[in-house]
């Protein structure tokens, strides 16, 4: 039984212009990308990305993978996941842009007054630390860092309190059927 040895990254020397992926490895990378849902038009870019990462790994002096073919397949799989994430980001961005293009209905004076009253009641119900960060962020228009400095607390605490306060206020407004 003949066994073909997988080439190792370490076999490439500085100045070597050979392809780091042999044809079998390239077909495997293409197959992994295709099975990962990457469109046919983007497969060549994915293969090039795998080659680039392999060459970057060689140039950086990191330890060579034991099996280049398996390593390349894992990188291709990760690239396919990255492709899907980027596609979802683009779709969400497109949806946001489309929603910005739609005309916004402005509430009447009475609706605005009701909303303001409901927000004021909701703010009154919040614990003092949450109300402080919410008012400083949305009414005083301070950034998270500025709020942290003003209150002498870590930025992570400000973010946590803001998140909790906004969630509680939103729930209160939905409970009162204002929004």
N, C-alpha and C positions, 0 to 999 in steps of 0.2 A: 504494500500500500504506500503510495507516494504522499508525502505531506509537504505542503508548501509552507515555508517559513514566512511569517508576517514580518514585513520590514519594520524596523524600529526607528523612531525619530532620531536617535543618536547616530544613525548611519549617515546622516546628512552633515556635511562639513561646510564651513564658511566658504562661500564662493561656489558651492554646488548648485547648479541651476536645474537639477532634475526635479521631476514632479514628486512631491512627498506622498501622493496617493497613487497606487498602481491602478490599472483599469478595473480590477475586481473590487478594490476598496471604493473606488469612485461609484461603481454601480450600486454597491451596498449603501453608500451615503445617499445617493439619489432615491433608492427604494425607501429608506427610512424617512426621508423628507416627504416623499409622495404619500407614504402611509400615514404620516403625521398631518396630512391635509394641506401641505404647501402646494399651490397651483403649479402646473407644468411650467409656466412662464418664469417662475421664480426659482426653479430647481437649480439652474446653473449658478445663480447668485449664492444659493445655500452651499453648494459644493465649494465654491470659491471661498466662502467664509470658513469652512472647515479647513481648507488648505492654509488659509491665512493664520488661523489659530494654531495649526500644527507648526507652521514656520515661526510664528511668534514664540511658541513654547521652546523651540530649538534655540532661537536667538537669545532668549532670556537665560538659558543655561539650566532650566529646571530639569528634574529627572524625567527621563523618557518613559512613555507608557510602555508597559510590557507587550501589549498587543495594539498596534496602531489601528488596525481594522476595528476592533471593539471600541477603542477610544473615539475614533472618528464617528462611529455609529451613535455613541452617547452624545457627542457634541451636536450631531445632526438632529437628534431627538430634541435636545435643548433648543436648538435654533427653530425647530418647528413650533415648539411651545411659544417661543418669543414672537414668532410670526403671528400666531393667533392672538396673543396679547396686544400686539401693535394694531392688528386689524380691529379688535374690540375697542381700543382707544380711539381709533379713527372713526369708527361708527358712532361712538358716544359723542365725540367732538362734532360730527356732522349733525347729530340730533340736537345738540346744544345750539349750534349755529342756526339750524332751521327754526328752533323755538324763539331765537332772538329776532328773526325776520318777521315773525307773526306779530300783528298789532296787539298791543296790550290794552285791555279794557280798564279804564281808570275808574276806581270806585267813586260813588257819589259822596257828597259831604257827610251825609248821614252814616253811610257805611264806614267812612274813615273815622268818624267819631266813635262808632261802636267798636271798631278794631282798636283804636287808641285806648279806650276804656278797658277793654278786655286785656290788652297787653299790660296796662298799669296794674290791674288786679292780679294778673299772673306774676308780675314782678314782685308785688307785695307778698305773694305766697312763697317765693323762693327764700332759701336760707341766705343770711347776710353775705357769706363769702361768694356764693354764686351770683347774687344780685350785683355785688361790687364789680366782679369781672365782666359781667354782661353789660352793665351800664358804661364802664370804662371802654369796652371794646366797641359797642354799637352806638352809644350816644356821644361819648367823648372822642370816638374814632382813634383810640390808641392802639398801636400794634401790640402783639403778645409780649414782645420784649419790653416795651414801655410799661405795660401793666405789671409785669414781673418786677421791674425796677421800682415802680411806684408803691407796690404792696410789699416788696421785700420777700417775695416767694419765687421758687423756681419756675421757669417757663413751662415745664411739663405740668405743674400744678395748675397754672393758668389755663392751659389747654384742656385739662381734665375738667376743671370747674366750668369752663365755657361749654364744653360738650354736654355735660350733665344739665346745665342751666337751660341751654337751647332745647334739649330733648324734653325737659320738664315743661317749659313754656309752650312748646309745640303741642304737647299732650293736653295741656290745660286749654289751649285755644280750640283744639279739636273737640275736647270734652264739652266746651261751651258752644260748640257748633258755630264758631266765628269764622273759621277758615275751613 
